[in-house]
Amino acid sequence: MDLSKKSTENIEFMIEGIKNKLRVVNAAAIRSSHFDEEKYEELRDIYEMVMKKDSFSISEMEAIVNELGSLRRA
């Protein structure tokens, strides 16, 4: 997957990867359709950070989910 290109497919790939890695309980609350390409770089930064870590504290997971919430389209 070439994440250097902004696309709906890449957004969906990254969101699914983040949800799987964080083991999000309410996965339906975070959908790729909630994000647009305008915030692509920020989303990619979060994705890369999440994929590098092996585990997360509760506060880290809350911070990541809050940051994703701030990137959602209005």
PQR file of N, CA, C, O and H, with PARSE charges and radii, in Angstrom:
ATOM      1  N   MET A   1       0.850  -1.177   0.000 -0.4000 1.5000
ATOM      2  CA  MET A   1       0.000   0.000   0.000 -0.0000 2.0000
ATOM      3  C   MET A   1       0.893   1.238   0.000  0.5500 1.7000
ATOM      4  O   MET A   1       1.759   1.385   0.863 -0.5500 1.4000
ATOM      5  N   ASP A   2       0.686   2.103  -0.945 -0.4000 1.5000
ATOM      6  CA  ASP A   2       1.464   3.337  -1.051 -0.0000 2.0000
ATOM      7  C   ASP A   2       0.720   4.459  -0.339  0.5500 1.7000
ATOM      8  O   ASP A   2      -0.178   5.079  -0.907 -0.5500 1.4000
ATOM      9  H   ASP A   2      -0.017   1.983  -1.646  0.4000 1.0000
ATOM     10  N   LEU A   3       1.100   4.710   0.899 -0.4000 1.5000
ATOM     11  CA  LEU A   3       0.402   5.715   1.701 -0.0000 2.0000
ATOM     12  C   LEU A   3       0.843   7.140   1.398  0.5500 1.7000
ATOM     13  O   LEU A   3       0.344   8.088   2.005 -0.5500 1.4000
ATOM     14  H   LEU A   3       1.830   4.206   1.361  0.4000 1.0000
ATOM     15  N   SER A   4       1.772   7.297   0.467 -0.4000 1.5000
ATOM     16  CA  SER A   4       2.195   8.652   0.099 -0.0000 2.0000
ATOM     17  C   SER A   4       1.153   9.347  -0.769  0.5500 1.7000
ATOM     18  O   SER A   4       1.202  10.564  -0.953 -0.5500 1.4000
ATOM     19  H   SER A   4       2.177   6.527  -0.026  0.4000 1.0000
ATOM     20  N   LYS A   5       0.208   8.570  -1.304 -0.4000 1.5000
ATOM     21  CA  LYS A   5      -0.840   9.137  -2.159 -0.0000 2.0000
ATOM     22  C   LYS A   5      -2.139   9.259  -1.382  0.5500 1.7000
ATOM     23  O   LYS A   5      -2.605   8.298  -0.770 -0.5500 1.4000
ATOM     24  H   LYS A   5       0.168   7.582  -1.154  0.4000 1.0000
ATOM     25  N   LYS A   6      -2.717  10.451  -1.413 -0.4000 1.5000
ATOM     26  CA  LYS A   6      -3.992  10.687  -0.736 -0.0000 2.0000
ATOM     27  C   LYS A   6      -5.101   9.993  -1.515  0.5500 1.7000
ATOM     28  O   LYS A   6      -5.302  10.245  -2.703 -0.5500 1.4000
ATOM     29  H   LYS A   6      -2.338  11.232  -1.910  0.4000 1.0000
ATOM     30  N   SER A   7      -5.821   9.107  -0.816 -0.4000 1.5000
ATOM     31  CA  SER A   7      -6.952   8.445  -1.458 -0.0000 2.0000
ATOM     32  C   SER A   7      -7.911   7.936  -0.390  0.5500 1.7000
ATOM     33  O   SER A   7      -7.536   7.729   0.764 -0.5500 1.4000
ATOM     34  H   SER A   7      -5.658   8.902   0.149  0.4000 1.0000
ATOM     35  N   THR A   8      -9.131   7.744  -0.798 -0.4000 1.5000
ATOM     36  CA  THR A   8     -10.143   7.192   0.095 -0.0000 2.0000
ATOM     37  C   THR A   8      -9.751   5.794   0.541  0.5500 1.7000
ATOM     38  O   THR A   8      -9.964   5.425   1.696 -0.5500 1.4000
ATOM     39  H   THR A   8      -9.436   7.912  -1.736  0.4000 1.0000
ATOM     40  N   GLU A   9      -9.185   5.023  -0.359 -0.4000 1.5000
ATOM     41  CA  GLU A   9      -8.763   3.665  -0.035 -0.0000 2.0000
ATOM     42  C   GLU A   9      -7.667   3.670   1.024  0.5500 1.7000
ATOM     43  O   GLU A   9      -7.681   2.842   1.934 -0.5500 1.4000
ATOM     44  H   GLU A   9      -9.012   5.322  -1.298  0.4000 1.0000
ATOM     45  N   ASN A  10      -6.718   4.597   0.911 -0.4000 1.5000
ATOM     46  CA  ASN A  10      -5.647   4.682   1.901 -0.0000 2.0000
ATOM     47  C   ASN A  10      -6.183   5.116   3.258  0.5500 1.7000
ATOM     48  O   ASN A  10      -5.720   4.632   4.292 -0.5500 1.4000
ATOM     49  H   ASN A  10      -6.706   5.269   0.171  0.4000 1.0000
ATOM     50  N   ILE A  11      -7.147   6.018   3.263 -0.4000 1.5000
ATOM     51  CA  ILE A  11      -7.766   6.437   4.526 -0.0000 2.0000
ATOM     52  C   ILE A  11      -8.433   5.236   5.186  0.5500 1.7000
ATOM     53  O   ILE A  11      -8.275   5.010   6.386 -0.5500 1.4000
ATOM     54  H   ILE A  11      -7.523   6.412   2.424  0.4000 1.0000
ATOM     55  N   GLU A  12      -9.173   4.474   4.403 -0.4000 1.5000
ATOM     56  CA  GLU A  12      -9.840   3.296   4.940 -0.0000 2.0000
ATOM     57  C   GLU A  12      -8.821   2.291   5.482  0.5500 1.7000
ATOM     58  O   GLU A  12      -9.025   1.718   6.553 -0.5500 1.4000
ATOM     59  H   GLU A  12      -9.301   4.658   3.428  0.4000 1.0000
ATOM     60  N   PHE A  13      -7.732   2.075   4.753 -0.4000 1.5000
ATOM     61  CA  PHE A  13      -6.675   1.155   5.176 -0.0000 2.0000
ATOM     62  C   PHE A  13      -6.081   1.599   6.517  0.5500 1.7000
ATOM     63  O   PHE A  13      -5.895   0.779   7.417 -0.5500 1.4000
ATOM     64  H   PHE A  13      -7.566   2.540   3.884  0.4000 1.0000
ATOM     65  N   MET A  14      -5.786   2.885   6.647 -0.4000 1.5000
ATOM     66  CA  MET A  14      -5.165   3.385   7.872 -0.0000 2.0000
ATOM     67  C   MET A  14      -6.128   3.315   9.051  0.5500 1.7000
ATOM     68  O   MET A  14      -5.728   2.919  10.146 -0.5500 1.4000
ATOM     69  H   MET A  14      -5.936   3.551   5.916  0.4000 1.0000
ATOM     70  N   ILE A  15      -7.381   3.690   8.850 -0.4000 1.5000
ATOM     71  CA  ILE A  15      -8.367   3.643   9.932 -0.0000 2.0000
ATOM     72  C   ILE A  15      -8.549   2.203  10.410  0.5500 1.7000
ATOM     73  O   ILE A  15      -8.581   1.950  11.614 -0.5500 1.4000
ATOM     74  H   ILE A  15      -7.706   4.012   7.961  0.4000 1.0000
ATOM     75  N   GLU A  16      -8.666   1.274   9.491 -0.4000 1.5000
ATOM     76  CA  GLU A  16      -8.822  -0.133   9.874 -0.0000 2.0000
ATOM     77  C   GLU A  16      -7.585  -0.631  10.620  0.5500 1.7000
ATOM     78  O   GLU A  16      -7.705  -1.379  11.590 -0.5500 1.4000
ATOM     79  H   GLU A  16      -8.640   1.479   8.512  0.4000 1.0000
ATOM     80  N   GLY A  17      -6.409  -0.223  10.177 -0.4000 1.5000
ATOM     81  CA  GLY A  17      -5.174  -0.613  10.853 -0.0000 2.0000
ATOM     82  C   GLY A  17      -5.102  -0.073  12.267  0.5500 1.7000
ATOM     83  O   GLY A  17      -4.701  -0.785  13.188 -0.5500 1.4000
ATOM     84  H   GLY A  17      -6.311   0.384   9.389  0.4000 1.0000
ATOM     85  N   ILE A  18      -5.486   1.178  12.446 -0.4000 1.5000
ATOM     86  CA  ILE A  18      -5.485   1.795  13.770 -0.0000 2.0000
ATOM     87  C   ILE A  18      -6.486   1.082  14.673  0.5500 1.7000
ATOM     88  O   ILE A  18      -6.163   0.752  15.814 -0.5500 1.4000
ATOM     89  H   ILE A  18      -5.812   1.757  11.699  0.4000 1.0000
ATOM     90  N   LYS A  19      -7.699   0.840  14.174 -0.4000 1.5000
ATOM     91  CA  LYS A  19      -8.719   0.166  14.980 -0.0000 2.0000
ATOM     92  C   LYS A  19      -8.256  -1.228  15.392  0.5500 1.7000
ATOM     93  O   LYS A  19      -8.463  -1.629  16.537 -0.5500 1.4000
ATOM     94  H   LYS A  19      -7.962   1.108  13.247  0.4000 1.0000
ATOM     95  N   ASN A  20      -7.646  -1.958  14.495 -0.4000 1.5000
ATOM     96  CA  ASN A  20      -7.175  -3.311  14.808 -0.0000 2.0000
ATOM     97  C   ASN A  20      -6.044  -3.286  15.835  0.5500 1.7000
ATOM     98  O   ASN A  20      -6.028  -4.082  16.774 -0.5500 1.4000
ATOM     99  H   ASN A  20      -7.478  -1.632  13.565  0.4000 1.0000
ATOM    100  N   LYS A  21      -5.112  -2.376  15.646 -0.4000 1.5000
ATOM    101  CA  LYS A  21      -3.961  -2.296  16.545 -0.0000 2.0000
ATOM    102  C   LYS A  21      -4.378  -1.877  17.952  0.5500 1.7000
ATOM    103  O   LYS A  21      -3.846  -2.385  18.939 -0.5500 1.4000
ATOM    104  H   LYS A  21      -5.125  -1.729  14.883  0.4000 1.0000
ATOM    105  N   LEU A  22      -5.327  -0.953  18.041 -0.4000 1.5000
ATOM    106  CA  LEU A  22      -5.785  -0.480  19.345 -0.0000 2.0000
ATOM    107  C   LEU A  22      -6.861  -1.374  19.936  0.5500 1.7000
ATOM    108  O   LEU A  22      -7.246  -1.210  21.094 -0.5500 1.4000
ATOM    109  H   LEU A  22      -5.759  -0.541  17.240  0.4000 1.0000
ATOM    110  N   ARG A  23      -7.347  -2.328  19.134 -0.4000 1.5000
ATOM    111  CA  ARG A  23      -8.437  -3.212  19.552 -0.0000 2.0000
ATOM    112  C   ARG A  23      -9.627  -2.394  20.040  0.5500 1.7000
ATOM    113  O   ARG A  23     -10.141  -2.596  21.140 -0.5500 1.4000
ATOM    114  H   ARG A  23      -7.034  -2.461  18.194  0.4000 1.0000
ATOM    115  N   VAL A  24     -10.044  -1.475  19.194 -0.4000 1.5000
ATOM    116  CA  VAL A  24     -11.150  -0.579  19.516 -0.0000 2.0000
ATOM    117  C   VAL A  24     -12.417  -1.409  19.735  0.5500 1.7000
ATOM    118  O   VAL A  24     -12.800  -2.217  18.889 -0.5500 1.4000
ATOM    119  H   VAL A  24      -9.627  -1.310  18.300  0.4000 1.0000
ATOM    120  N   VAL A  25     -13.055  -1.193  20.882 -0.4000 1.5000
ATOM    121  CA  VAL A  25     -14.250  -1.958  21.233 -0.0000 2.0000
ATOM    122  C   VAL A  25     -15.421  -1.557  20.347  0.5500 1.7000
ATOM    123  O   VAL A  25     -16.100  -2.413  19.780 -0.5500 1.4000
ATOM    124  H   VAL A  25     -12.743  -0.536  21.569  0.4000 1.0000
ATOM    125  N   ASN A  26     -15.654  -0.262  20.231 -0.4000 1.5000
ATOM    126  CA  ASN A  26     -16.768   0.229  19.419 -0.0000 2.0000
ATOM    127  C   ASN A  26     -16.226   0.673  18.060  0.5500 1.7000
ATOM    128  O   ASN A  26     -16.194   1.865  17.753 -0.5500 1.4000
ATOM    129  H   ASN A  26     -15.102   0.433  20.691  0.4000 1.0000
ATOM    130  N   ALA A  27     -15.808  -0.287  17.263 -0.4000 1.5000
ATOM    131  CA  ALA A  27     -15.158   0.005  15.982 -0.0000 2.0000
ATOM    132  C   ALA A  27     -16.070   0.758  15.029  0.5500 1.7000
ATOM    133  O   ALA A  27     -15.588   1.501  14.174 -0.5500 1.4000
ATOM    134  H   ALA A  27     -15.834  -1.255  17.512  0.4000 1.0000
ATOM    135  N   ALA A  28     -17.373   0.579  15.160 -0.4000 1.5000
ATOM    136  CA  ALA A  28     -18.312   1.260  14.273 -0.0000 2.0000
ATOM    137  C   ALA A  28     -18.309   2.765  14.504  0.5500 1.7000
ATOM    138  O   ALA A  28     -18.738   3.524  13.635 -0.5500 1.4000
ATOM    139  H   ALA A  28     -17.764  -0.025  15.854  0.4000 1.0000
ATOM    140  N   ALA A  29     -17.836   3.199  15.653 -0.4000 1.5000
ATOM    141  CA  ALA A  29     -17.798   4.628  15.961 -0.0000 2.0000
ATOM    142  C   ALA A  29     -16.726   5.353  15.154  0.5500 1.7000
ATOM    143  O   ALA A  29     -16.792   6.570  14.976 -0.5500 1.4000
ATOM    144  H   ALA A  29     -17.488   2.582  16.359  0.4000 1.0000
ATOM    145  N   ILE A  30     -15.746   4.608  14.670 -0.4000 1.5000
ATOM    146  CA  ILE A  30     -14.669   5.207  13.879 -0.0000 2.0000
ATOM    147  C   ILE A  30     -14.747   4.610  12.482  0.5500 1.7000
ATOM    148  O   ILE A  30     -14.417   3.442  12.278 -0.5500 1.4000
ATOM    149  H   ILE A  30     -15.693   3.620  14.814  0.4000 1.0000
ATOM    150  N   ARG A  31     -15.173   5.397  11.550 -0.4000 1.5000
ATOM    151  CA  ARG A  31     -15.315   4.937  10.158 -0.0000 2.0000
ATOM    152  C   ARG A  31     -14.465   5.796   9.243  0.5500 1.7000
ATOM    153  O   ARG A  31     -14.276   6.988   9.482 -0.5500 1.4000
ATOM    154  H   ARG A  31     -15.441   6.346  11.716  0.4000 1.0000
ATOM    155  N   SER A  32     -13.966   5.182   8.210 -0.4000 1.5000
ATOM    156  CA  SER A  32     -13.143   5.929   7.254 -0.0000 2.0000
ATOM    157  C   SER A  32     -13.951   7.028   6.582  0.5500 1.7000
ATOM    158  O   SER A  32     -13.386   8.031   6.146 -0.5500 1.4000
ATOM    159  H   SER A  32     -14.120   4.213   8.016  0.4000 1.0000
ATOM    160  N   SER A  33     -15.262   6.852   6.492 -0.4000 1.5000
ATOM    161  CA  SER A  33     -16.107   7.878   5.861 -0.0000 2.0000
ATOM    162  C   SER A  33     -16.185   9.156   6.696  0.5500 1.7000
ATOM    163  O   SER A  33     -16.648  10.187   6.208 -0.5500 1.4000
ATOM    164  H   SER A  33     -15.720   6.037   6.846  0.4000 1.0000
ATOM    165  N   HIS A  34     -15.738   9.094   7.940 -0.4000 1.5000
ATOM    166  CA  HIS A  34     -15.735  10.270   8.805 -0.0000 2.0000
ATOM    167  C   HIS A  34     -14.551  11.199   8.518  0.5500 1.7000
ATOM    168  O   HIS A  34     -14.474  12.299   9.066 -0.5500 1.4000
ATOM    169  H   HIS A  34     -15.361   8.257   8.336  0.4000 1.0000
ATOM    170  N   PHE A  35     -13.644  10.760   7.669 -0.4000 1.5000
ATOM    171  CA  PHE A  35     -12.420  11.508   7.414 -0.0000 2.0000
ATOM    172  C   PHE A  35     -12.320  11.846   5.932  0.5500 1.7000
ATOM    173  O   PHE A  35     -12.759  11.076   5.078 -0.5500 1.4000
ATOM    174  H   PHE A  35     -13.706   9.867   7.224  0.4000 1.0000
ATOM    175  N   ASP A  36     -11.741  13.002   5.639 -0.4000 1.5000
ATOM    176  CA  ASP A  36     -11.532  13.339   4.240 -0.0000 2.0000
ATOM    177  C   ASP A  36     -10.051  13.591   3.986  0.5500 1.7000
ATOM    178  O   ASP A  36      -9.239  13.623   4.911 -0.5500 1.4000
ATOM    179  H   ASP A  36     -11.385  13.628   6.333  0.4000 1.0000
ATOM    180  N   GLU A  37      -9.730  13.765   2.741 -0.4000 1.5000
ATOM    181  CA  GLU A  37      -8.328  13.899   2.346 -0.0000 2.0000
ATOM    182  C   GLU A  37      -7.681  15.184   2.839  0.5500 1.7000
ATOM    183  O   GLU A  37      -6.457  15.311   2.805 -0.5500 1.4000
ATOM    184  H   GLU A  37     -10.390  13.739   1.990  0.4000 1.0000
ATOM    185  N   GLU A  38      -8.471  16.123   3.290 -0.4000 1.5000
ATOM    186  CA  GLU A  38      -7.933  17.391   3.807 -0.0000 2.0000
ATOM    187  C   GLU A  38      -7.037  17.150   5.028  0.5500 1.7000
ATOM    188  O   GLU A  38      -6.063  17.874   5.234 -0.5500 1.4000
ATOM    189  H   GLU A  38      -9.465  16.020   3.317  0.4000 1.0000
ATOM    190  N   LYS A  39      -7.360  16.148   5.825 -0.4000 1.5000
ATOM    191  CA  LYS A  39      -6.602  15.836   7.047 -0.0000 2.0000
ATOM    192  C   LYS A  39      -5.725  14.591   6.862  0.5500 1.7000
ATOM    193  O   LYS A  39      -5.339  13.950   7.840 -0.5500 1.4000
ATOM    194  H   LYS A  39      -8.151  15.559   5.658  0.4000 1.0000
ATOM    195  N   TYR A  40      -5.421  14.262   5.637 -0.4000 1.5000
ATOM    196  CA  TYR A  40      -4.704  13.025   5.316 -0.0000 2.0000
ATOM    197  C   TYR A  40      -3.353  12.924   6.027  0.5500 1.7000
ATOM    198  O   TYR A  40      -3.037  11.889   6.613 -0.5500 1.4000
ATOM    199  H   TYR A  40      -5.734  14.783   4.842  0.4000 1.0000
ATOM    200  N   GLU A  41      -2.568  13.981   5.978 -0.4000 1.5000
ATOM    201  CA  GLU A  41      -1.219  13.928   6.556 -0.0000 2.0000
ATOM    202  C   GLU A  41      -1.275  13.698   8.060  0.5500 1.7000
ATOM    203  O   GLU A  41      -0.478  12.927   8.595 -0.5500 1.4000
ATOM    204  H   GLU A  41      -2.825  14.822   5.502  0.4000 1.0000
ATOM    205  N   GLU A  42      -2.207  14.358   8.754 -0.4000 1.5000
ATOM    206  CA  GLU A  42      -2.348  14.164  10.198 -0.0000 2.0000
ATOM    207  C   GLU A  42      -2.748  12.726  10.506  0.5500 1.7000
ATOM    208  O   GLU A  42      -2.227  12.116  11.440 -0.5500 1.4000
ATOM    209  H   GLU A  42      -2.854  14.985   8.320  0.4000 1.0000
ATOM    210  N   LEU A  43      -3.671  12.190   9.720 -0.4000 1.5000
ATOM    211  CA  LEU A  43      -4.108  10.809   9.903 -0.0000 2.0000
ATOM    212  C   LEU A  43      -2.947   9.846   9.653  0.5500 1.7000
ATOM    213  O   LEU A  43      -2.773   8.868  10.380 -0.5500 1.4000
ATOM    214  H   LEU A  43      -4.094  12.685   8.961  0.4000 1.0000
ATOM    215  N   ARG A  44      -2.172  10.125   8.639 -0.4000 1.5000
ATOM    216  CA  ARG A  44      -1.018   9.269   8.330 -0.0000 2.0000
ATOM    217  C   ARG A  44       0.005   9.304   9.465  0.5500 1.7000
ATOM    218  O   ARG A  44       0.592   8.273   9.797 -0.5500 1.4000
ATOM    219  H   ARG A  44      -2.313  10.919   8.048  0.4000 1.0000
ATOM    220  N   ASP A  45       0.224  10.464  10.059 -0.4000 1.5000
ATOM    221  CA  ASP A  45       1.144  10.567  11.199 -0.0000 2.0000
ATOM    222  C   ASP A  45       0.675   9.700  12.364  0.5500 1.7000
ATOM    223  O   ASP A  45       1.474   9.001  12.987 -0.5500 1.4000
ATOM    224  H   ASP A  45      -0.253  11.301   9.789  0.4000 1.0000
ATOM    225  N   ILE A  46      -0.627   9.749  12.653 -0.4000 1.5000
ATOM    226  CA  ILE A  46      -1.184   8.928  13.729 -0.0000 2.0000
ATOM    227  C   ILE A  46      -1.019   7.449  13.389  0.5500 1.7000
ATOM    228  O   ILE A  46      -0.605   6.655  14.233 -0.5500 1.4000
ATOM    229  H   ILE A  46      -1.276  10.316  12.146  0.4000 1.0000
ATOM    230  N   TYR A  47      -1.341   7.087  12.161 -0.4000 1.5000
ATOM    231  CA  TYR A  47      -1.222   5.695  11.718 -0.0000 2.0000
ATOM    232  C   TYR A  47       0.215   5.193  11.899  0.5500 1.7000
ATOM    233  O   TYR A  47       0.428   4.114  12.452 -0.5500 1.4000
ATOM    234  H   TYR A  47      -1.677   7.732  11.475  0.4000 1.0000
ATOM    235  N   GLU A  48       1.185   5.959  11.442 -0.4000 1.5000
ATOM    236  CA  GLU A  48       2.584   5.533  11.529 -0.0000 2.0000
ATOM    237  C   GLU A  48       3.030   5.390  12.980  0.5500 1.7000
ATOM    238  O   GLU A  48       3.763   4.460  13.314 -0.5500 1.4000
ATOM    239  H   GLU A  48       1.011   6.836  10.993  0.4000 1.0000
ATOM    240  N   MET A  49       2.595   6.304  13.841 -0.4000 1.5000
ATOM    241  CA  MET A  49       2.949   6.230  15.257 -0.0000 2.0000
ATOM    242  C   MET A  49       2.339   4.985  15.897  0.5500 1.7000
ATOM    243  O   MET A  49       3.009   4.277  16.649 -0.5500 1.4000
ATOM    244  H   MET A  49       2.000   7.060  13.570  0.4000 1.0000
ATOM    245  N   VAL A  50       1.067   4.720  15.597 -0.4000 1.5000
ATOM    246  CA  VAL A  50       0.378   3.555  16.164 -0.0000 2.0000
ATOM    247  C   VAL A  50       1.037   2.261  15.706  0.5500 1.7000
ATOM    248  O   VAL A  50       1.215   1.339  16.503 -0.5500 1.4000
ATOM    249  H   VAL A  50       0.523   5.295  14.986  0.4000 1.0000
ATOM    250  N   MET A  51       1.397   2.184  14.440 -0.4000 1.5000
ATOM    251  CA  MET A  51       1.974   0.953  13.908 -0.0000 2.0000
ATOM    252  C   MET A  51       3.372   0.674  14.475  0.5500 1.7000
ATOM    253  O   MET A  51       3.799  -0.480  14.499 -0.5500 1.4000
ATOM    254  H   MET A  51       1.253   2.932  13.792  0.4000 1.0000
ATOM    255  N   LYS A  52       4.084   1.695  14.926 -0.4000 1.5000
ATOM    256  CA  LYS A  52       5.432   1.509  15.460 -0.0000 2.0000
ATOM    257  C   LYS A  52       5.430   0.946  16.874  0.5500 1.7000
ATOM    258  O   LYS A  52       6.390   0.291  17.280 -0.5500 1.4000
ATOM    259  H   LYS A  52       3.738   2.633  14.906  0.4000 1.0000
ATOM    260  N   LYS A  53       4.359   1.192  17.632 -0.4000 1.5000
ATOM    261  CA  LYS A  53       4.315   0.773  19.030 -0.0000 2.0000
ATOM    262  C   LYS A  53       3.731  -0.626  19.169  0.5500 1.7000
ATOM    263  O   LYS A  53       2.866  -1.035  18.394 -0.5500 1.4000
ATOM    264  H   LYS A  53       3.578   1.724  17.302  0.4000 1.0000
ATOM    265  N   ASP A  54       4.221  -1.354  20.173 -0.4000 1.5000
ATOM    266  CA  ASP A  54       3.723  -2.697  20.431 -0.0000 2.0000
ATOM    267  C   ASP A  54       2.530  -2.701  21.369  0.5500 1.7000
ATOM    268  O   ASP A  54       1.646  -3.551  21.252 -0.5500 1.4000
ATOM    269  H   ASP A  54       4.924  -1.022  20.802  0.4000 1.0000
ATOM    270  N   SER A  55       2.499  -1.754  22.303 -0.4000 1.5000
ATOM    271  CA  SER A  55       1.404  -1.700  23.261 -0.0000 2.0000
ATOM    272  C   SER A  55       1.120  -0.247  23.634  0.5500 1.7000
ATOM    273  O   SER A  55       1.936   0.647  23.411 -0.5500 1.4000
ATOM    274  H   SER A  55       3.216  -1.064  22.398  0.4000 1.0000
ATOM    275  N   PHE A  56      -0.061  -0.047  24.209 -0.4000 1.5000
ATOM    276  CA  PHE A  56      -0.506   1.303  24.546 -0.0000 2.0000
ATOM    277  C   PHE A  56      -1.127   1.301  25.937  0.5500 1.7000
ATOM    278  O   PHE A  56      -1.811   0.357  26.332 -0.5500 1.4000
ATOM    279  H   PHE A  56      -0.723  -0.774  24.390  0.4000 1.0000
ATOM    280  N   SER A  57      -0.871   2.376  26.663 -0.4000 1.5000
ATOM    281  CA  SER A  57      -1.552   2.546  27.945 -0.0000 2.0000
ATOM    282  C   SER A  57      -2.970   3.040  27.660  0.5500 1.7000
ATOM    283  O   SER A  57      -3.279   3.458  26.544 -0.5500 1.4000
ATOM    284  H   SER A  57      -0.315   3.142  26.342  0.4000 1.0000
ATOM    285  N   ILE A  58      -3.809   2.989  28.660 -0.4000 1.5000
ATOM    286  CA  ILE A  58      -5.181   3.472  28.507 -0.0000 2.0000
ATOM    287  C   ILE A  58      -5.171   4.956  28.128  0.5500 1.7000
ATOM    288  O   ILE A  58      -5.930   5.382  27.257 -0.5500 1.4000
ATOM    289  H   ILE A  58      -3.558   2.649  29.566  0.4000 1.0000
ATOM    290  N   SER A  59      -4.318   5.732  28.778 -0.4000 1.5000
ATOM    291  CA  SER A  59      -4.282   7.166  28.478 -0.0000 2.0000
ATOM    292  C   SER A  59      -3.781   7.436  27.057  0.5500 1.7000
ATOM    293  O   SER A  59      -4.238   8.378  26.410 -0.5500 1.4000
ATOM    294  H   SER A  59      -3.701   5.386  29.485  0.4000 1.0000
ATOM    295  N   GLU A  60      -2.849   6.620  26.569 -0.4000 1.5000
ATOM    296  CA  GLU A  60      -2.383   6.768  25.187 -0.0000 2.0000
ATOM    297  C   GLU A  60      -3.514   6.449  24.210  0.5500 1.7000
ATOM    298  O   GLU A  60      -3.703   7.156  23.221 -0.5500 1.4000
ATOM    299  H   GLU A  60      -2.477   5.855  27.095  0.4000 1.0000
ATOM    300  N   MET A  61      -4.258   5.392  24.487 -0.4000 1.5000
ATOM    301  CA  MET A  61      -5.364   5.030  23.602 -0.0000 2.0000
ATOM    302  C   MET A  61      -6.426   6.128  23.600  0.5500 1.7000
ATOM    303  O   MET A  61      -6.963   6.471  22.547 -0.5500 1.4000
ATOM    304  H   MET A  61      -4.105   4.817  25.291  0.4000 1.0000
ATOM    305  N   GLU A  62      -6.726   6.674  24.766 -0.4000 1.5000
ATOM    306  CA  GLU A  62      -7.699   7.769  24.837 -0.0000 2.0000
ATOM    307  C   GLU A  62      -7.221   8.974  24.041  0.5500 1.7000
ATOM    308  O   GLU A  62      -8.004   9.609  23.335 -0.5500 1.4000
ATOM    309  H   GLU A  62      -6.289   6.395  25.621  0.4000 1.0000
ATOM    310  N   ALA A  63      -5.933   9.286  24.156 -0.4000 1.5000
ATOM    311  CA  ALA A  63      -5.375  10.430  23.432 -0.0000 2.0000
ATOM    312  C   ALA A  63      -5.453  10.208  21.918  0.5500 1.7000
ATOM    313  O   ALA A  63      -5.773  11.133  21.171 -0.5500 1.4000
ATOM    314  H   ALA A  63      -5.297   8.770  24.729  0.4000 1.0000
ATOM    315  N   ILE A  64      -5.166   9.006  21.474 -0.4000 1.5000
ATOM    316  CA  ILE A  64      -5.225   8.698  20.039 -0.0000 2.0000
ATOM    317  C   ILE A  64      -6.658   8.808  19.532  0.5500 1.7000
ATOM    318  O   ILE A  64      -6.906   9.405  18.485 -0.5500 1.4000
ATOM    319  H   ILE A  64      -4.906   8.255  22.081  0.4000 1.0000
ATOM    320  N   VAL A  65      -7.597   8.233  20.272 -0.4000 1.5000
ATOM    321  CA  VAL A  65      -9.000   8.299  19.859 -0.0000 2.0000
ATOM    322  C   VAL A  65      -9.490   9.752  19.868  0.5500 1.7000
ATOM    323  O   VAL A  65     -10.240  10.158  18.981 -0.5500 1.4000
ATOM    324  H   VAL A  65      -7.395   7.747  21.123  0.4000 1.0000
ATOM    325  N   ASN A  66      -9.070  10.532  20.867 -0.4000 1.5000
ATOM    326  CA  ASN A  66      -9.445  11.952  20.898 -0.0000 2.0000
ATOM    327  C   ASN A  66      -8.873  12.700  19.705  0.5500 1.7000
ATOM    328  O   ASN A  66      -9.541  13.551  19.118 -0.5500 1.4000
ATOM    329  H   ASN A  66      -8.461  10.202  21.589  0.4000 1.0000
ATOM    330  N   GLU A  67      -7.642  12.382  19.352 -0.4000 1.5000
ATOM    331  CA  GLU A  67      -7.016  13.041  18.198 -0.0000 2.0000
ATOM    332  C   GLU A  67      -7.745  12.654  16.911  0.5500 1.7000
ATOM    333  O   GLU A  67      -7.967  13.499  16.044 -0.5500 1.4000
ATOM    334  H   GLU A  67      -7.100  11.690  19.830  0.4000 1.0000
ATOM    335  N   LEU A  68      -8.111  11.402  16.789 -0.4000 1.5000
ATOM    336  CA  LEU A  68      -8.902  10.992  15.614 -0.0000 2.0000
ATOM    337  C   LEU A  68     -10.230  11.750  15.574  0.5500 1.7000
ATOM    338  O   LEU A  68     -10.697  12.151  14.508 -0.5500 1.4000
ATOM    339  H   LEU A  68      -7.931  10.716  17.494  0.4000 1.0000
ATOM    340  N   GLY A  69     -10.824  11.936  16.742 -0.4000 1.5000
ATOM    341  CA  GLY A  69     -12.070  12.689  16.819 -0.0000 2.0000
ATOM    342  C   GLY A  69     -11.909  14.118  16.338  0.5500 1.7000
ATOM    343  O   GLY A  69     -12.808  14.674  15.708 -0.5500 1.4000
ATOM    344  H   GLY A  69     -10.444  11.610  17.608  0.4000 1.0000
ATOM    345  N   SER A  70     -10.770  14.707  16.635 -0.4000 1.5000
ATOM    346  CA  SER A  70     -10.541  16.093  16.203 -0.0000 2.0000
ATOM    347  C   SER A  70     -10.306  16.192  14.699  0.5500 1.7000
ATOM    348  O   SER A  70     -10.437  17.275  14.128 -0.5500 1.4000
ATOM    349  H   SER A  70     -10.040  14.255  17.148  0.4000 1.0000
ATOM    350  N   LEU A  71      -9.959  15.075  14.045 -0.4000 1.5000
ATOM    351  CA  LEU A  71      -9.717  15.068  12.598 -0.0000 2.0000
ATOM    352  C   LEU A  71     -10.977  14.762  11.795  0.5500 1.7000
ATOM    353  O   LEU A  71     -10.993  14.913  10.573 -0.5500 1.4000
ATOM    354  H   LEU A  71      -9.853  14.196  14.509  0.4000 1.0000
ATOM    355  N   ARG A  72     -12.031  14.332  12.485 -0.4000 1.5000
ATOM    356  CA  ARG A  72     -13.275  14.002  11.781 -0.0000 2.0000
ATOM    357  C   ARG A  72     -13.832  15.243  11.082  0.5500 1.7000
ATOM    358  O   ARG A  72     -13.657  16.374  11.535 -0.5500 1.4000
ATOM    359  H   ARG A  72     -12.018  14.210  13.477  0.4000 1.0000
ATOM    360  N   ARG A  73     -14.508  14.988   9.966 -0.4000 1.5000
ATOM    361  CA  ARG A  73     -15.120  16.127   9.272 -0.0000 2.0000
ATOM    362  C   ARG A  73     -16.267  16.659  10.103  0.5500 1.7000
ATOM    363  O   ARG A  73     -16.950  15.936  10.829 -0.5500 1.4000
ATOM    364  H   ARG A  73     -14.651  14.069   9.597  0.4000 1.0000
ATOM    365  N   ALA A  74     -16.442  17.947   9.960 -0.4000 1.5000
ATOM    366  CA  ALA A  74     -17.473  18.644  10.754 -0.0000 2.0000
ATOM    367  C   ALA A  74     -18.859  18.385  10.224  0.5500 1.7000
ATOM    368  O   ALA A  74     -19.835  18.894  10.775 -0.5500 1.4000
ATOM    369  H   ALA A  74     -15.888  18.534   9.370  0.4000 1.0000
TER
END
